[in-house]
């Protein structure tokens, strides 16, 4: 059974996990008809295959090092770095270390396109983001 998303006006935590990063799972923090926030956790050397979403999106590196791979090159993200991807941009993610990123998807009636926006949901009864 899927866990509930946060609701508009809920305060959610997207701070670094620090020593708790290893073993933490990715979560979908909030989803409305127009926006979705994903707290994506990647183990070192874990790749997210090439994909796209129909609208613009941002990837904000919270901790670790992640590479965003597009047809025009590789962008390296370190903690505090943010990249905006144009609508429809094919991209893949490569974690160079254990890493966590905050992905913001712009949605059209709850759909990010190309299967985007799917993911685990957080448990509102626990400290956010959810931990296993």
N, C-alpha and C positions, 0 to 999 in steps of 0.2 A: 504494500500500500504506500502511495506517495505521501510524503510529508508536506505540510502546508507551506506556502510562501509567506513572507512578511507582507503586511498590508501597507498601503500608502500612509505615511506619517509615523510608522514604526521606526524606532531607532535600531539600526543594525551595525554590527561591528565588522569592519573589513581590515582590521589591523593585522600586522604580521603574526604568524604562529610561533616564530622563533624555534626553540628546541622541540616544540610539538608538531612542527611541519611534517616530518617523516611519519607516514601512516595516516595523515589526515586526508579525507576524501573531498572531491569537488562538490560544490553545492550551488543550486540555483537559489539565490537569496530572495529575489522579488521578481514578479512578472505581472505586468498589466497588459492592456491591449496595445500600448505604445512603447514599452521599455522592459528590458530584462537585464538583471545584474547576475552574472555568474562569477562565483569565486572558484576559479579553476586551479587545482593543485596538480603539479606535474613532478614526478620523480626524476632525478638526474638521468639524462639521456633518453627520457621518454619523449616520443614525438606525437603530435596530434596531426593526423593526415591532412593533406590539402583539401580545402573546402572553401565555400564562400557563403556569405549571407547577402540578402537582397538590398539591405540598406547600409548606411554607414555604421561603423562600430568603433569602439575604442578598446585598447588593451593597455592596462595600467599595471606595470610590474610592482608588486608589493614586496617581494623578497626573492632572492636568488637571481639567476641569469637565464633569460629566455631569448631565443632568436625567432623573429618573425620572417618567414621566407616567402617572398613573392616572386613573380616573373621578372621584376626589375631589381632584385637583389635581396640581401639579408640585412635586417635591422636588428641590432643587439639592444636588448632592454635590460637595465639594471634597476634596483629598487628606486622608485620615484619617477622612472621614465614612463611616458605615455605616448602611444601612437594612435592616430586616427586612420582607419582604413576606409577607402572610398567604397561606395555601394558596389556590390558584385565582385570585389577584389578577391581573386583566388589567393589563398595563403595557407601556410602550415606553421605550426609552432614546434620548436625544438628546445627542450630544457637542457641547459648545459650543466646546471646544478639542480638540487631540489629547489623548487620554485613555486610561487603562488602569484597569480595575476587576477585582476578584476576586469572582467569583460563586460562592457555595456553594449547591448544590442538595441537598435531602434527597430520596433516591430510594426507590422501592418496587420491590425486586427488580431494580435496575439501570435503572429507567425513571422519568424525571422527569415524564412525561405531556405531552400536547400537542406531541410531537416535541421536547421540551426535552432538554437534555443532549447533543445532538449537537455535534460540533466537531472541530477538528484536535487531534492528540495530539502530545505532546512527544517529543523524541529524548533518551533517557536518556544517550546518549554525548556530549551537548553540555551546556554550562552552561544551567541552567534559569532562567527559562522559555526555550523554544526560540526561536531567531531564524532568519529565512530565510537 
